[in-house]
């Protein structure tokens, strides 16, 4: 089988990666402190921005719009496809709001209680403050007015095109005394379900979550070096896999606790990832690793990636383990 039979597997996989990216940030806050965690978030979101923003504007047909409007609409449509709650409002060609109501996607569940302000705002420095630079419009900046991390009802702010070129420190400013006007949700554009049926939406959400982790692992390695990134990355991955196990097997209707049922689980998740695999008895061989790409040959990258699947196995049956360290061979047997 080389396609997931419905949207359940992509959504289960998206849930795993969603929890994982939140867990990586919390692990850095815990083990390295908020300054390192903020640096990580800044680097990750700047990398995401540089890879996705300009091509995304073209793909979404927004590249000819006024820059403040284009930036706000980009966040609305791209985040909506990723399953993120988001709203936007255009006041003029030079001022457009974007608002992320609770619950915040990136800080899943109770995690929001442990996110320092500087870590949260590193996301805005990494992405929102750089939109004008990418658009070659140094007059465009972002003004943050509210933050869920500070107990306010959503992260919100507006893109504003000023009458002058902004200094780097002015590209993001804070105005908590301001509030986004009321947004009538019934007027917001909706996904066309004929163009975006449930399975396609599930795969878009999967891609959104996977993309964050795919970029996060190299950022983690670059920030901490191989040894420390491996230690923190693997610990986090195993913890996330163990914590997510019950929800994932529920979504996939996996029962039992033997080698076969775990390989059933792993097969579903690998196929949902877009990988090409062959299952033969007690092993799965992967011939194409969509997530890994050019990084697939790097041992630290593949070991960190593998860790949540080790966590899933530890909860599935603590007396089973992987018998191969190869990133493309999955053999399960007794410890």
N, C-alpha and C positions, 0 to 999 in steps of 0.2 A: 504494500500500500504506500503510495507516494503523495497522497493528499489527505488532509484532515477531513473527516466525513461531514463535519458541520462546524459551527462557530465555537463550540465548547472548548476545543483544544487550543485554538489561538487565544481565546480569552483567559484560559487557565495559565497559559504561558505568559501572557501580558501581566497577569496578576503577580506571578513570580518575579518578573523583571521589575515591575513597579515597586514591589516591596524591597527588592534588592537595592535599587538606586537610593531609596530613602535610608536603608540600612547602612550603606556605605558612608553617607554623610554623618549619620549618628555615630558610627564606629570611629570616624575621625574626630568628632567632637569629644568622644569618650577617651580615646587613646592618645590623641595628639593635641587636643585643645581647639578652641573655636577659631583661632587665627589660621591654623593649618586647614581646618574644614572650610573656612571662607575662601581661602586660596584655591582649594580644590573645586569648590562650586563655581568660582569665577572662571577658572581655566576651562572647566567642563562646558559652561554655558557660552563662553566665547568660542570654543571649538564648534559647538553645535550651531552657533550663529554663523560663523564663517562658512560652514559646510552647507547650511540649509536656507539661509534667509533669502539671498538674491535668486537662487534657482527656484525657491518656493514661490516668490512673488510672480515669476513668469508662469509657473505651473498653475497657479491659482488665478491667473489673468489680472493681476493687480499692479503690474509694473508701469502702467501708464497713468495711474491715479496720482493725485497730490500726495506728497510723501507722508505727511502726518496721517492721512486717511489710509494710505496703503499699508503703513506699519500697523495701525490698529486692526484693520481688516485681516492682515496676515495672521496676527495672533488669534483673532477670533476663529478663522477657518481652520488653521493648522491645529490649534488646540482642540477644537471641536472634533476633528477627525481622530485625535488621540484620546478621546474620551474625557477630556478635561472640561469642567464647568467654566464657561467664559461668556462674557457679554461685551458689547462695544456700543459706542454712541459717537456720532459725528456732530460736533458743534459748528464746524466750518471746514474749509479746505486746509486750514492751518492748525486746527485743534481737534483731536479725536481721542476719546476715552477708550480704555480697555479695562475690564474688571473681571477678577477671578473670585466668584463667591465661595464661601465655605461649601463643602469641604475642599481644602487645598489638595490638589493631586500630588504634588511633589512631596509633601510632608504627610504621608498617609496616616490615618487613624490618630492614635495618641502621640505619634512622633512630634506633632506640632508643639507639644508642651516642652520639648527638649531642644528646639532649634533657636540658637542665639540670633539676635537681630542682625549682627554683621554677616552671619552665614546666609540668612534670608536675603539680605540686600545685595550680597555678592552676585546673586542671580541677575538682578537688574543691572548691576555694573557690567556683568559679562555679556548680556544680550541687549536689553532695552536701550542702554546708553550708547550703544555702538551702531544703532540703525542709521543714524544720520551719516556717520562716517562711511558705512557701506554704500549708502545711496549717494555719496559724494555731495552731501548737503550738510555742511558744518553748522547750519543754523538750526537743525532739528535736534531737539532734546526730549527727555522724558521727565515728567514731574510725578513723583509718587505721593499720593495723598492719604492712603490708608494701608494697613498691613494686618493680616490675620494673626501673625506671630505676636503682635502687640495687643491682641484682644479685640481688634476692630473687625467689622463684618465683611471681610474680604480684602484681598490685595487689589488696589486700584490705582489708576493714575492716567495721565494723558500725554500724548505726543503733541508737542507744540513747536511750530516753526517760528523762531524769533526773527527780528528784523536785523540781526547781526550774527556774525560768526561766534560760536560758543568756544570758550576755552575747555580743555579736557575735563576739568573739575566741574564745569557747569552742565555737562551733558546729562547728568542725573542730579536732580535736586528734590528736596522733600518739602511738602506743603500740607502738613496734617490738619491745618485749619480749613482746608477746602474739602469738598465732598462731590462725588460723582452725582450728577442729576439722576432722577428716576429714569429707569430704562424699562420700557414696556416689552417684556419678553415675547409677547405675541407678534411683535413687529420684526424680530430678529430673523435673519435668513435661516432656513432649516435645510438639512441634508435631503436631497432628492432620493427617496428610497428606491426608485427605479434604477438610478445610477449607482446608489450606495446601498445595496441590500445588506442584510445582517452579516453574512459571511465576509463581505468586503470591508465593512466597518470593523469587524473583529480583527481582521488582518491589519488594518490601518492602526488600530490600537496596539496590536502586537508589535508592529514596526516601530511605533512611537516609543514604547517602553524599552524594546531591545536596543534601539539606537542610543539611548542614554547610557546604558551599561556598556555597549560596544566602545563608546568614546571614553567612558569613565575609567575603564581598566588601564589603558595607556596613560591617561592623566594621572592616575594613582601611582603608577610605576615611575613616571617622570618626576613626580613630586617627592616620593619617599625613597626611591631606589628599589632595586629588585627584592632584597631580603625583607625589608619592612613592609613593602607593598604586598608581598606574598603572605606574610604572617597575618597582617590585618585583613587583607582581602579574602583569604581562605577562611579565617575565623568568621567573618561577617557572612560569607556565602553559605557556610555550613549552618549557621544560626538561622538564616533566612529560609533555607531549604527545610530545616526541621520545623520551623514555625508555620510554614506554608503548606506542609504536607496534607493535613486534614482537609483543607479547603480544596486543594488540587485533586485529591482522589475523589472527593465528593463530586466535583464538577465533571470528572471523567468517568465516574461510575467504576472505579477500580476497586476490586475486593481481593482479599487474601493477603498473605504476608510472605510468600515464597519468592524464589528467583523469577519464576515465570510472570507473576503478577507485577513485579517491579519492572521487568523488561517491557511488559505491556504499557506501563506508565511512561517509561523512558521513550519508547517508540512513538507514542502519541505526541510527546513534547518535542522530540527531534523533528518529526514530520511537520508539526505545527510551526517549527522554526524555519521551514523551507529547506531543510537538509535532505540530501539523498542518502538513503541508508539501505542496507540489506540485513535482515535478521536471519541468523542461522543457529538454531538450537539455543544455547545459553549465552550467545554473544550477539552484539549488534556492531556491524561495520559501517562506518560513515565514509562515503566516497566524495562528498562535497559538503563543506562546512560553511553555510551562508553567513553566519555570525562572525566567524573568525577572519575570513578574508586573508589579507596579506599578513595579519598578525598570528595566523594559525600555527606557524612554525616556531613561535617564541614560547619556550617552556613556561615562563612565569605567567604570561597571558593565558595560556591554555589551562594551567593549574588553577588560577583564580576562577576562570570561567567554570571549571568542572565542580567547584566546591559546593554550590547549592544542590547539585544533583547527588553529591555525596551526603549532604544533609537530608535530602529526601530519602535516600537509601537507609540512613541511620534510623530514621523514624519508622520506615516501612518494616525493617527487621534489623535490629542492632547486632545480629550475629552474621550478617552478610556484609561483603565489601567488594569493591572493584578489584579485579585481578590484573589489570593492565593500566599503566600510566599514560598510554598513548592517547592523544586527544581524539582519535578517530576509532578506537576499539573499546567497546564496553562489554566486559566479561564479569559476570557476577557469580560469586561463590561464597562458601563459608569462610569465616575468619580463621 
